C-alpha cells in the first residue's frame, strides 16, 4: 500500500494532506524519512510526529435515502435522530446534514478524515436536488435563483450572496438545482427571497453518488466506483 494511502487509512488525514506531511519530513518508516510514493509493507512501522500509526480496519461508507422527519444528529436523546434510525452496529455519523423537513441522499461513515474532503466548499463538489414549491415557477424566479441570491448568514451574522448555480425548470412547480455550496437551509432561504415556499425538497446526488433505486428509509454501502470518487478505493 502506498504510504499516503496508509496514513489516510488510519483516519489521521486525507491522502493529499499525508503527502504534505511526508514532504515536511514529519513521517518516518522504520525510523527513516521516506520519499513520496513509498510502498508500505505489513511489517513496516510508520510514525507521524513520533506517533506510531495503526491502520483502522473496516471503515464504513453508507448512502441513506433519508425520509422526512429524521434529524441528522448524533445526539441520541433527540427523537427521530439519524443514528437510531439507521441502527448500524458500529459508531457512525452523518457527513453534513439534510434538514428534518427534507428527504433524500445523505452519507454516513466512521471515517473522520473523509468529511472535510466532501464538505470543503473550495472543492466545489456538486449536490443535486429536486424541489417543489407552492406556486407557479416563472422565468425570473429561475434566473434569479441561478445567478446568486442575497441571504442572511446567521453563523457569520452577515448577508452573503450564494454562488451561481444551475437551475432547470421541470414542470410548473418543480425545478432541479445543482449547488456547490452547503449553507444552512440554503434552498429554502433562496426560494423565500422570491416569495416561494418549498413544499418538498429531495437531494438525489452528492458528487457521483446517487440514490439509484434506493427506497426511502433504506441504506446501502457505497460501491467501489463511488469510493474512488471520494478517494477511498
N, C-alpha and C positions, 0 to 999 in steps of 0.2 A: 504494500500500500504506500502511495506517495506520502511524504511527510506532512504536507499541508492538509491532506485529507485525514490523516491520522489525528492531527491536532484538532481539527474540526469535529471529528467523530467523538471526542471526549466531551463535547459541549462547551469548550472554552471559548471558541470564536468561530467565525467563518473561515473558509479556506483562503480568501483574499487577505483577511487580517492575519492569518497564520503565516502567509508569505512575508508580510511586513515584519513580523516577529523574527522570522528566520534571517531576513536581510539586516535586522538590527542586532544580530548575534545574541538574541535572547534565548535561543533554543540550542540545546545540546543533545546529541545522541551518543550514548555510551561515553559521556564525558567530553566529547569533542564537538566543535561547531561544524554543522553540516552545510551543504550547499542547497540552493533551490533545486527542487526536483529529486532530492534524495529519497530512496525507497526504504521504507521501514520494514524490518524483518520481525517475526513474532518475538524473538528473544531480545530485541533492542530495548534499551531504557531511554525514554525520551523525557527531557526536562524543559520547562519553561520558567525562566527566572528562578532556577534552582528547585522548582517543584516537579516531582515525578508525575507524569500523566498516565492515567489508565483509561483505556478505551471503554466508553459506556456502551453496553450492548443493548440491542433491541429498542432502538429509537422507534417511536410510533408516529405516523403521519396519517391523519384521518380527515376525510371530507364528509361533512354532515349537511343534509338538507334540513335546515332548522325551520320548525314551524313557528307561526305567530304565537306569542305568549311565553316563549322561552327566553330567559335573560342570560346574556353572555357574561357570566361572572363565575369566579371560582369560590365565592362566598357561599358555603353550603347552607347557611341559615336563611338565605333568600329563597323563597318559594319559587319553584319553576326554574332553578338555576341549571345551566347547561351541563354541568358536571354530573349531577344526579340524573339528568335526562339521558345522557349517553350511557352512564353506568359502566364505564370501562374499568377493568380490574386494576389498572395501574394509574398513578397520578398523571393527569394530562391537563392542559389548559388551552383556551382558545387563542388563536392568533388574530389580534384585532377584535372587532366586535361587529355585531349586527343588531340593530335596535329590537327591543322586545316586540314592537308592532310590525317588524319586518320579517321576511322569510327568505329562505334560500341558502346559498353556499356559505359555509364558514369552515375554516380549517382548525384542527386541534392537534396538539403534539405534546411530547415531553422533552423536546429538543429546544432548549432556550436559545441556542446560537442561530437558529433559523429565523427567529422572529424579526429582528432588525432587517435582515435581507429582504423579507417580504414587505414589511411595513414602511421602510425608509422612503420618504417621499421623493428624494432625488433619484431613486432607482426607476421611477416612472412606471411601476408595474400597474397594468390596467385591470380595472374591475368593471364588470358589465352588469347592468340592472335593467329589469323591465318594470316600468312604473305606470300605474293607472291613477288618474286624477279625477276630480269631482265635476269637471265641466269640459266643454269642447276645447280642444287644443287649437291654437291659432299659429300662423307662421311667425308672428312677432314673439310669441312665447318660446318657440323652438329656437329662434335666432338669439333671443336674449339668454336663454339657458346655455347655449353653446359658446357664447362669447364672453363669459365671465359675469358673475353676479356679486354685488357688494353685500356681504352678510356680516353680522356681528360675531366675533370670535370671543366667547366668554373666557377661554383659557388665557388668552393674552390681553383681555379687556380692551379690545380694539376691533375696528372693522377691517375686513380683508376681502379682496376680490378673488373669487375662485378662478382656477386655471381654465383656459379654454378647453372645451371637450367636444366629443362627438355626440350629437343628439339626433335621433331619427324617429319621425312620427310613424307609428304602426297602425293606429286607427284613430277615430275621433277623440278618444280619451286615454289612449295608451301610447307611450313612447319608450324607446330604448336609449339609455345613456351610458357612455363609457368614460370612467373617471380614472385619473392617476393620482388623485388626492384622497384623503380619508378624514375630512373634518367631521366633527360630531353632528349627526343628523343632517348632513350636508344637503342631500337631495330634497328633503322635506323643507329645509330652510330656503333653499334656492327657489323652489316652487312657490313658497309663501310670499316671496318678494313680488311675484306676479299675480298674487291673489288666487292661487290654485292650492287646493288641499289634496294631499296624497291619500288615496283610499286603499292602495295596495302597492307594495314595494317588494320586489323579489330579486336577489342577486343570483345571477346564473353563471358567472365566470370570475375567477381570480387568476390572472396570468394565463397559462394554458390549461388550467384546471377548471373543469365544468361539472355541472350536476349530472350530465349524461341522462340516464334513465333512473336516477336515484329517487325513490319515492319520498314524499315529505315525511320527516321524522326518522328516516333511516340514515345510516352512515356506511362508508366503505373506506378501505385503505387506499392511499394514493398508488397509482401504477408506477412502474419503473420509468416510463417516459415523463410522467409528471414530476417524479423525484429529480430527474435530470435537470428540469427547468428551475428548480429551487436549489440546485447544487447539492443534492443529497442522493445521487445514484449509487 
